[in-house]
Amino acid sequence: MAIEQQQPLNAYIRVYSKEALAKARLLDQQRKEGKPMGKLHGVVIGLKDVIAYKDHPLTAASHILQDYVSIYNATAVDKMLAEEAILIGHLNCDEFAMGSSNENSAYGKVLNARCNSRVPGGSSGGSAVAVQAGLCMVSLGSDTGGSVRQPADFCGILGLKPTYGRVSRYGLIAYASSFDQIGIFAHTIGDVALLLEVIAGVDEFDSTVKKEKAPVWKEAPDQKYRIAYFKEALDHPGLDPEIREAILTRTEQWRQAGHTIEAIDFELLGYIVPAYYVLTTAEASSNLARFDGVRYGYRTKDKDLELTEFYKRTRSEGFGREVKRRILLGTFVLSAGYYDAYFTKAQQVRQLLVERTNLIFKNFDIIILPTAPTTAWRIGEKMDDPIAMYLADIYTVYANLTGIPGISIPLFGHTNGMPFGVQAMTSHFNEVSLLQFSHQMMQQ
């Protein structure tokens, strides 16, 4: 009922209401019979339309995958179903998870429930709005460069990107394989922690997953943390002054509460966005080569074409503007004569970032940054300026380049009426500390 009433938000692409109700009735019966309940017994969960759910359509919000039905479950889906979750539907997103505003979907834009004239963030905008508007209890998105944390920030909810390798990517449609990670949207740290506990852990289908048990979070007594933030990030000319002032005021409160707060130099900040877009578009140009109209998905209606022209016509008609832009950019940076100048240099920047990050975490427990330089902008405001759209990722792509976990914590409200938060990050596979810190900050 709520999903129908809020249909204008366009958060859901497909709703599986009949099977969700049937699953709920089955769980009710099992509970009456005294059968043990799973960890997610009856929890209603939405899936971003890049996560495979067997025998259900999977389109990545793109025409190129129209009418495609998944033949298997993502590992995260299998784990949730095993714990008796109810999967209510697939959620809208930027096409192939490429975007920061959820305006690049073949199914139309998603509206921010707080203010319908503003974007919800992207690429997991539908996943964020579904939780924001109460259209599911928790949801899954994917985070390649901030696509969970930024929409969470714009919608005033929690958004967690786990460590790269914490959650299996099996069944997640790839954008950039060395960056992608399934993430979680929720209202409470307890909900985030429980869902992470269920979906994390070893998977024989994904060799990048860390081979250890999933983390178990428990509410802990208040701790004193060593917290760092980047001077260059808070002094950046693109950062909304009100966001800057709110974060600095809060850090001073943390200092007075006994935490160690230190501003540190981070001269690599200006290299982060260029390195990210060189590397991710290069990986995307390779990953999206499989969508050619031969085996599945969209196929051009013109039948009298030789093979090369058939590929060109199908991909030109099937992919949206932003996806084509990134494929072309990725192909360019991988081409002869430009590979060393762009791709190799970006890889070197990434290695420098990893090394610098490891040094920082020898002296600090937490890094904090803004999640985004502004609150949610108005629909259409940045669509004609892709560079401005890309620069909106300046604070989130860092965690994906280095593989560390990050979370957007909803702490503030702007005078324009929109929410915003702060982003916190910890060292690799230290989600328990990240969640404990986040919970503590939300209680103050």
C-alpha positions in Angstrom: 0.0 0.0 0.0 2.7 2.5 1.0 4.7 1.7 -2.2 1.6 2.3 -4.3 0.9 5.6 -2.5 4.5 6.8 -3.0 4.7 5.6 -6.6 5.5 9.1 -7.9 8.9 8.9 -6.1 9.8 6.2 -8.7 11.9 4.3 -6.2 10.8 0.9 -7.3 11.2 -0.5 -10.9 9.4 -3.8 -10.0 7.5 -4.8 -6.9 7.0 -8.5 -6.1 4.0 -8.0 -3.9 2.3 -11.4 -4.5 5.3 -13.5 -3.6 6.2 -11.1 -0.7 2.7 -11.6 0.8 2.9 -15.3 0.3 6.3 -15.4 2.0 5.0 -13.4 4.9 2.0 -15.8 5.4 4.4 -18.7 5.3 6.7 -17.1 8.0 3.6 -16.3 10.1 2.6 -20.0 10.0 6.1 -21.2 10.8 6.3 -18.8 13.8 2.9 -20.1 15.1 4.2 -23.6 14.8 7.1 -22.7 17.1 9.8 -23.1 14.4 13.1 -21.3 15.0 13.3 -17.9 13.3 16.1 -16.7 11.1 18.1 -13.5 11.8 16.1 -11.6 9.2 12.7 -13.3 9.8 10.1 -11.1 8.1 12.4 -8.2 7.4 11.3 -6.4 4.2 14.3 -5.7 2.0 14.6 -3.9 -1.4 17.3 -4.7 -3.9 19.1 -2.3 -6.3 18.5 -3.3 -9.9 22.1 -4.5 -10.3 21.7 -7.4 -7.8 20.6 -10.8 -9.2 17.4 -12.4 -7.9 16.7 -15.7 -9.6 13.7 -15.9 -11.9 13.2 -12.1 -11.6 14.1 -9.4 -14.2 17.5 -7.8 -13.8 18.1 -4.7 -16.0 20.6 -2.4 -14.4 18.1 0.4 -15.2 19.2 0.1 -18.9 17.4 -0.6 -22.2 20.3 -2.9 -23.1 19.1 -5.5 -20.6 15.3 -5.1 -21.2 13.4 -8.4 -20.6 16.5 -10.1 -19.2 15.6 -12.5 -16.3 18.3 -13.6 -13.9 19.1 -17.3 -13.9 20.7 -17.3 -10.4 20.8 -15.5 -7.1 23.5 -13.2 -5.9 25.3 -14.6 -2.9 24.0 -11.8 -0.8 20.5 -12.7 -1.9 21.0 -16.3 -1.0 22.2 -15.4 2.4 19.3 -13.1 3.1 16.7 -15.7 1.9 18.4 -18.3 4.1 17.7 -16.0 7.1 14.0 -15.6 6.1 14.1 -12.1 4.6 11.2 -10.9 2.4 12.5 -9.4 -0.8 9.9 -6.8 -1.9 11.3 -5.6 -5.2 14.0 -4.2 -7.4 14.9 -0.5 -6.9 15.6 2.2 -9.4 19.2 3.4 -10.0 21.4 5.2 -12.4 22.0 3.0 -15.5 24.7 0.5 -14.7 25.3 2.4 -11.5 26.9 5.3 -13.4 25.7 8.6 -11.9 25.4 10.7 -8.8 21.8 11.8 -9.0 19.6 8.9 -10.2 18.7 10.9 -13.3 20.3 8.4 -15.7 17.8 5.6 -15.4 16.0 4.1 -18.4 12.9 4.1 -16.0 13.0 7.8 -15.2 14.4 9.8 -12.4 13.9 9.1 -8.7 12.6 11.9 -6.5 13.9 12.8 -3.0 11.1 12.1 -0.5 12.2 15.1 1.6 11.8 17.5 -1.3 10.5 16.2 -4.7 12.3 18.9 -6.7 15.7 17.6 -5.5 17.7 14.5 -6.5 18.1 11.6 -4.0 21.7 11.1 -5.0 23.1 8.2 -7.0 23.6 5.8 -8.2 21.6 3.9 -5.6 19.0 6.6 -5.3 16.0 4.2 -5.4 17.5 2.2 -2.5 18.0 5.3 -0.4 14.5 6.7 -1.1 12.8 3.4 -0.3 14.3 3.4 3.2 13.9 7.2 3.6 10.2 7.0 2.7 9.5 3.7 4.7 8.9 1.6 1.6 11.1 -1.2 3.0 12.9 -1.7 6.3 16.4 -1.8 4.9 17.8 -2.0 1.3 20.9 -3.0 -0.6 22.7 -0.8 -3.1 26.2 -0.9 -4.6 29.0 1.5 -4.0 31.7 2.1 -6.7 32.6 5.6 -5.8 30.1 6.7 -3.2 26.9 5.3 -4.6 25.6 4.2 -1.2 27.1 6.9 1.1 26.2 10.0 -1.1 22.4 9.1 -1.5 22.3 8.2 2.2 23.6 11.7 2.9 21.1 13.3 0.6 18.2 11.4 2.1 19.2 11.7 5.8 19.8 7.9 6.5 22.7 5.6 7.2 24.7 4.3 4.2 27.5 1.8 4.7 30.1 0.7 2.1 32.0 -2.3 3.6 35.6 -3.0 3.0 36.3 -4.3 -0.5 36.2 -8.0 -0.1 33.9 -8.1 2.9 30.8 -8.9 0.9 30.7 -11.2 -2.2 30.2 -9.5 -5.5 28.9 -12.7 -7.1 25.6 -11.7 -8.7 26.3 -8.0 -8.7 26.4 -6.5 -12.3 29.9 -5.2 -12.6 30.7 -1.5 -13.3 34.3 -1.4 -12.1 35.3 -4.7 -10.6 38.1 -3.5 -8.3 35.9 -0.8 -6.8 32.4 -2.3 -6.6 31.0 -3.3 -3.2 27.4 -4.1 -2.1 26.4 -1.7 0.6 23.5 -1.2 3.1 20.9 1.5 3.7 19.1 1.7 7.1 17.8 4.0 9.8 19.8 2.4 12.7 23.3 1.1 13.3 21.8 -2.1 14.7 20.0 -2.8 11.4 23.1 -2.0 9.4 25.2 -4.3 11.6 22.7 -7.2 11.4 22.4 -7.1 7.6 26.2 -6.9 7.3 26.5 -9.9 9.6 24.2 -11.9 7.3 25.6 -11.0 3.9 29.3 -10.8 4.7 31.7 -13.7 4.7 33.4 -16.3 2.5 32.0 -17.2 -0.9 33.5 -19.8 -3.2 32.2 -17.9 -6.2 34.2 -14.7 -5.4 37.9 -15.1 -4.8 38.3 -11.5 -3.6 36.2 -12.2 -0.5 38.1 -12.4 2.8 38.0 -15.9 4.2 36.7 -15.3 7.7 33.5 -15.1 9.6 31.2 -12.1 9.2 31.7 -9.4 11.8 29.4 -9.3 14.8 28.6 -5.9 16.2 27.4 -5.3 19.7 26.7 -2.0 21.4 29.8 -1.1 23.4 30.5 1.4 26.2 31.6 4.9 25.0 35.2 4.9 23.8 37.7 7.6 23.1 38.8 7.7 19.5 41.8 9.2 17.7 40.1 11.1 14.8 41.8 12.7 11.8 40.4 14.9 9.1 42.1 16.3 6.0 42.8 20.0 6.1 42.4 20.2 2.3 39.0 18.6 2.4 37.5 21.0 4.9 39.1 24.0 3.2 38.1 23.0 -0.3 36.4 25.9 -2.2 33.6 23.6 -3.4 32.5 22.7 0.1 29.3 24.4 1.3 30.3 26.7 4.1 27.4 25.5 6.3 28.5 21.9 5.9 32.1 22.9 6.8 31.0 24.8 9.9 28.7 22.0 11.1 31.5 19.4 10.9 34.1 21.7 12.6 31.6 22.5 15.4 30.9 18.8 15.9 34.6 17.9 16.0 35.2 20.5 18.6 32.4 18.9 20.7 34.1 15.6 20.2 37.4 17.1 21.4 35.7 18.4 24.5 34.2 15.0 25.1 37.7 13.5 25.3 38.4 12.4 21.8 41.6 13.3 20.0 40.9 15.4 16.9 43.7 16.4 14.5 43.7 18.1 11.1 46.3 16.4 8.9 47.8 17.4 5.5 46.6 15.3 2.5 48.2 16.8 -0.6 46.8 14.0 -2.8 43.2 15.1 -2.5 43.3 16.8 -5.9 44.4 13.6 -7.7 41.5 11.4 -6.3 38.7 12.2 -8.7 40.8 12.1 -11.9 42.4 8.8 -10.8 39.0 7.3 -9.9 37.4 8.2 -13.3 40.4 7.0 -15.3 40.4 3.6 -13.6 36.7 3.0 -13.3 35.9 4.0 -16.9 38.7 1.7 -18.0 37.2 -1.2 -16.1 33.7 -0.3 -17.3 34.7 -0.3 -21.0 35.9 -3.9 -20.5 33.0 -5.1 -18.3 30.3 -3.7 -20.5 31.7 -5.2 -23.7 29.6 -8.3 -23.0 26.3 -6.4 -23.6 26.2 -6.8 -27.4 22.6 -7.9 -28.2 23.7 -11.3 -29.4 22.9 -13.6 -26.4 20.4 -11.6 -24.4 19.0 -8.1 -23.9 18.2 -5.4 -26.4 18.8 -6.0 -30.1 18.5 -3.4 -32.8 15.4 -3.8 -35.0 17.4 -3.4 -38.2 18.0 -6.9 -39.4 20.0 -6.2 -42.6 23.4 -5.3 -41.0 26.8 -6.8 -41.1 28.1 -7.9 -37.7 30.2 -4.9 -36.8 27.4 -2.4 -37.7 25.0 -4.6 -35.8 27.1 -4.3 -32.6 27.4 -0.5 -33.1 23.7 0.0 -33.7 22.6 -2.2 -30.8 25.0 -0.6 -28.2 24.3 2.9 -29.5 20.6 2.4 -29.1 20.7 0.3 -25.9 23.0 2.3 -23.7 22.2 5.7 -22.3 24.2 8.9 -22.7 26.2 8.7 -19.5 27.1 5.0 -20.0 28.3 5.7 -23.5 30.4 8.6 -22.3 32.2 6.4 -19.7 32.7 3.5 -22.1 34.3 5.9 -24.6 36.5 7.5 -21.9 37.6 4.1 -20.7 38.4 2.9 -24.1 40.4 6.1 -24.7 42.6 5.7 -21.6 43.3 2.1 -22.4 44.3 2.8 -26.0 47.8 2.6 -27.4 49.7 5.8 -26.8 47.5 6.9 -23.9 47.7 3.8 -21.6 50.9 4.9 -19.8 49.9 8.5 -19.7 46.5 7.9 -18.0 45.9 4.4 -16.8 49.3 3.6 -15.5 49.6 7.0 -13.8 46.2 6.5 -12.2 47.3 3.1 -10.8 50.3 4.8 -9.3 48.2 7.4 -7.6 46.0 4.6 -6.3 49.0 2.8 -4.8 50.2 6.1 -3.2 46.8 6.5 -1.6 46.8 3.0 -0.2 50.3 3.5 1.3 49.4 6.9 2.8 46.1 5.6 4.2 48.0 2.7 5.9 50.3 5.2 7.5 47.4 7.4 8.8 45.7 4.4 10.5 48.9 3.7 12.4 48.2 6.9 14.4 44.5 7.3 14.1 41.3 5.1 14.6 39.0 7.1 12.4 39.1 9.4 9.4 36.2 11.8 9.0 35.3 13.8 5.9 32.2 15.4 4.5 30.1 12.9 2.6 29.3 15.4 -0.2 30.3 19.0 -0.9 26.7 20.1 -1.0 23.2 18.9 0.0 21.0 17.4 -2.6 20.8 19.7 -5.6 17.8 20.4 -7.7 16.7 18.0 -10.4 18.4 18.8 -13.7 20.9 21.2 -12.1 24.0 19.4 -13.1 22.9 17.2 -16.0 24.5 19.5 -18.6 27.8 19.7 -16.8 29.3 16.2 -16.2 32.5 17.6 -14.7 30.5 19.3 -11.9 28.6 16.0 -11.4 31.9 14.0 -11.2 33.4 16.5 -8.7 30.4 15.8 -6.4 32.2 12.5 -5.6 35.4 14.2 -4.3 34.9 13.0 -0.7 33.6 9.5 -1.3 35.8 8.0 -4.0 38.8 7.9 -1.6 37.4 4.9 0.3 36.8 3.0 -3.0 40.3 3.7 -4.3 41.8 2.4 -1.1 39.3 -0.3 -0.3 38.6 0.8 3.2 35.1 0.8 4.8 33.1 4.0 5.0 29.7 5.1 6.3 27.6 8.2 6.0 26.1 9.2 9.4 23.1 11.5 9.3 23.8 14.2 11.9 22.8 17.6 10.5 20.1 19.7 8.9 20.8 22.5 6.4 19.0 25.9 6.4 17.7 24.9 3.0 15.7 22.1 4.7 17.8 19.2 3.4 19.7 16.7 5.6 23.4 16.1 5.5 25.9 14.0 7.5 29.5 13.2 8.0 31.5 10.4 6.5 33.6 8.1 8.8 36.2 5.6 7.7 38.3 3.0 9.4 41.1 0.6 8.4 40.5 -2.5 6.2 38.0 -5.0 7.7 37.4 -2.9 10.8 33.7 -2.5 10.3 33.0 -3.3 14.0 34.9 -0.2 15.2 33.3 1.9 12.4 29.8 0.9 13.5 30.6 1.4 17.2 31.9 4.9 16.5 28.9 5.7 14.4 26.5 4.5 17.0 28.2 6.5 19.7 28.2 9.7 17.5 24.5 9.3 16.8 23.7 9.1 20.5 25.4 12.4 21.3 
